[in-house]
């Protein structure tokens, strides 16, 4: 849906995103995000008691240290998929970063297209070949690891496993009991897969 060309609004806001770096989550809510080149926030600096407790709970779960860089955090798993970030444009963006590279040692990586038509289109464009040659697993559409369900092709993450994922929730246990999820964009997930840690995709020729 789009507005009529002659539509008028009470207020129009323009936001310049060019100065905003790629985002990555540090806590247990989608709002708990920072730029990849920022430091992990310190709950002690938050004056609101309720927010401070929520921040501390997030850090307790993820094991991150306030004031430390989030870039460079080692990971175990990468998942590109879910209903929010597995469109053909997402797969193309991730494949651009992956092309010519290999998934890092000790990292398991999955791509799950958003639907059967998207899977077929990706295969027609050769995107599946790029992912598989790099060491990704190429899955079938479904919720699979997004909700820690598995579907016969993927699996639930085990306790302590740290995943970089393009899903839309990072609450404790979302991808498996005791697992840790960092939310990122598909290009950011691709960059993490080839480096083995949370990394700035801009260093690998990508954007957000």
C-alpha positions as CSV (number, residue, x, y, z in Angstrom):
1,X,0.0,0.0,0.0
2,X,1.2,3.5,-0.7
3,X,-0.2,7.0,0.0
4,X,-1.9,9.0,-2.8
5,X,0.4,11.3,-4.6
6,X,-1.6,14.3,-3.4
7,X,-1.8,13.2,0.2
8,X,-0.9,15.7,2.9
9,X,0.4,14.8,6.4
10,X,0.4,16.6,9.7
11,X,4.2,16.1,9.9
12,X,6.9,14.7,7.7
13,X,10.2,13.5,9.1
14,X,13.3,12.8,7.1
15,X,16.1,10.7,8.7
16,X,19.6,10.5,7.3
17,X,20.8,7.0,7.8
18,X,24.2,7.4,6.1
19,X,26.0,8.1,9.4
20,X,24.4,5.1,11.2
21,X,26.6,2.0,11.3
22,X,25.4,-1.6,10.9
23,X,23.4,-2.6,14.0
24,X,23.9,-5.6,16.3
25,X,21.9,-6.6,19.4
26,X,23.7,-7.0,22.7
27,X,20.8,-7.9,25.0
28,X,17.5,-9.9,25.1
29,X,15.2,-7.4,23.3
30,X,15.2,-6.2,19.7
31,X,15.6,-2.7,21.1
32,X,18.9,-3.7,22.7
33,X,21.1,-2.7,19.8
34,X,24.2,-0.7,19.1
35,X,26.3,0.2,16.1
36,X,29.0,-2.4,15.4
37,X,31.7,0.1,16.2
38,X,30.1,1.1,19.6
39,X,30.8,-0.2,23.1
40,X,28.5,-2.5,25.1
41,X,26.3,-0.2,27.3
42,X,26.8,0.0,31.0
43,X,23.6,-0.5,33.1
44,X,25.2,1.6,35.9
45,X,24.9,4.6,33.6
46,X,21.1,4.2,33.3
47,X,19.2,6.3,35.8
48,X,15.9,4.4,35.4
49,X,15.8,1.5,37.8
50,X,13.6,-0.7,35.7
51,X,15.6,-0.1,32.5
52,X,18.8,-0.7,34.5
53,X,17.5,-4.1,35.6
54,X,16.5,-5.1,32.1
55,X,19.9,-4.1,30.7
56,X,21.7,-6.1,33.4
57,X,19.5,-9.1,32.6
58,X,20.4,-8.8,29.0
59,X,24.1,-8.7,29.7
60,X,23.9,-11.6,32.2
61,X,22.4,-13.7,29.4
62,X,24.7,-12.7,26.6
63,X,27.8,-12.6,28.8
64,X,29.0,-9.3,27.3
65,X,31.0,-6.8,29.4
66,X,29.9,-3.2,29.7
67,X,32.3,-0.8,28.0
68,X,33.8,-3.6,25.8
69,X,33.7,-3.7,22.0
70,X,31.0,-6.0,20.6
71,X,33.0,-6.4,17.4
72,X,35.3,-9.4,17.6
73,X,32.9,-11.4,19.9
74,X,33.4,-15.1,18.8
75,X,30.4,-16.9,17.5
76,X,29.4,-20.6,16.9
77,X,26.5,-20.3,14.6
78,X,25.0,-18.2,11.8
79,X,21.4,-18.4,10.7
80,X,20.0,-16.4,7.7
81,X,16.3,-16.9,7.6
82,X,12.9,-16.3,9.2
83,X,9.9,-14.4,7.9
84,X,11.7,-11.1,8.3
85,X,15.0,-11.5,6.5
86,X,14.9,-14.2,3.9
87,X,13.5,-12.5,0.9
88,X,15.3,-12.8,-2.4
89,X,16.9,-9.3,-1.9
90,X,18.2,-10.5,1.5
91,X,19.7,-13.6,0.0
92,X,21.3,-11.6,-2.8
93,X,22.8,-9.2,-0.3
94,X,24.3,-12.0,1.9
95,X,25.5,-13.9,-1.2
96,X,27.4,-10.8,-2.3
97,X,29.4,-10.9,0.9
98,X,29.9,-14.6,0.9
99,X,30.9,-15.1,-2.7
100,X,34.5,-16.3,-2.9
101,X,34.9,-16.9,0.8
102,X,34.5,-19.8,3.2
103,X,32.6,-20.2,6.4
104,X,35.1,-20.0,9.3
105,X,36.2,-23.1,11.2
106,X,34.0,-24.2,14.1
107,X,31.1,-22.1,12.7
108,X,27.9,-23.8,11.5
109,X,26.0,-21.7,9.0
110,X,22.5,-22.1,7.6
111,X,20.4,-20.2,5.0
112,X,16.6,-20.9,5.0
113,X,14.7,-19.1,2.1
114,X,11.4,-17.4,2.9
115,X,9.2,-19.5,0.7
116,X,9.3,-22.2,-2.0
117,X,9.2,-19.5,-4.8
118,X,12.0,-17.6,-3.2
119,X,14.1,-20.8,-2.9
120,X,13.4,-21.6,-6.5
121,X,14.4,-18.1,-7.6
122,X,17.5,-18.2,-5.6
123,X,18.5,-21.5,-7.1
124,X,17.8,-20.1,-10.6
125,X,20.1,-17.2,-9.9
126,X,22.8,-19.5,-8.5
127,X,22.7,-18.1,-5.0
128,X,22.4,-21.6,-3.5
129,X,25.6,-22.5,-5.2
130,X,27.4,-19.5,-3.7
131,X,26.2,-20.4,-0.2
132,X,26.9,-24.1,-0.4
133,X,30.4,-23.7,-1.9
134,X,31.2,-21.4,1.0
135,X,30.1,-24.0,3.5
136,X,26.6,-22.9,4.3
137,X,23.7,-25.4,4.7
138,X,20.9,-24.7,2.2
139,X,17.5,-25.3,3.9
140,X,13.9,-25.6,3.1
141,X,11.4,-22.8,4.0
142,X,10.0,-22.9,7.5
143,X,10.4,-21.4,10.9
144,X,13.1,-23.9,11.7
145,X,15.8,-22.3,13.8
146,X,14.0,-18.9,14.2
147,X,12.0,-20.3,17.0
148,X,14.3,-23.0,18.1
149,X,11.9,-25.6,16.6
150,X,13.9,-27.4,14.0
151,X,12.1,-29.0,11.1
152,X,14.1,-32.0,10.3
153,X,16.7,-30.0,8.4
154,X,17.9,-27.6,11.0
155,X,18.1,-28.0,14.8
156,X,17.7,-26.2,18.1
157,X,20.8,-24.6,19.5
158,X,22.4,-26.1,22.6
159,X,23.1,-24.1,25.8
160,X,25.9,-21.7,25.6
161,X,25.9,-21.6,21.7
162,X,26.3,-18.0,20.5
163,X,24.5,-17.3,17.2
164,X,24.4,-14.4,14.8
165,X,20.9,-14.5,13.3
166,X,18.6,-12.5,11.0
167,X,15.5,-13.4,13.0
168,X,13.3,-10.9,14.7
169,X,13.6,-11.9,18.4
170,X,16.5,-12.4,20.7
171,X,14.8,-13.4,24.0
172,X,16.5,-16.1,26.1
173,X,16.1,-19.5,24.6
174,X,14.6,-18.2,21.4
175,X,16.8,-20.5,19.2
176,X,17.2,-23.2,21.9
177,X,17.4,-23.4,25.7
178,X,20.4,-21.5,27.0
179,X,21.5,-20.3,23.6
180,X,22.5,-16.7,22.9
181,X,21.2,-14.8,19.8
182,X,22.6,-11.6,18.3
183,X,20.3,-9.9,15.8
184,X,21.9,-8.6,12.6
185,X,21.1,-8.0,9.0
186,X,21.8,-10.6,6.3
187,X,25.0,-9.0,5.1
188,X,26.2,-8.7,8.7
189,X,25.4,-12.4,9.3
190,X,27.3,-13.3,6.2
191,X,30.4,-11.3,7.4
192,X,30.2,-13.0,10.8
193,X,30.1,-16.5,9.1
194,X,33.3,-16.0,7.2
195,X,35.2,-14.3,10.1
196,X,34.0,-16.4,13.0
197,X,33.1,-13.4,15.1
198,X,30.7,-10.4,15.1
199,X,32.3,-8.1,12.6
200,X,31.7,-4.9,10.6
201,X,30.4,-5.9,7.2
202,X,31.7,-2.6,5.8
203,X,35.2,-4.1,6.1
204,X,34.1,-6.7,3.7
205,X,32.7,-4.4,1.0
206,X,29.1,-4.4,2.3
207,X,26.7,-1.9,3.6
208,X,24.1,-2.3,6.4
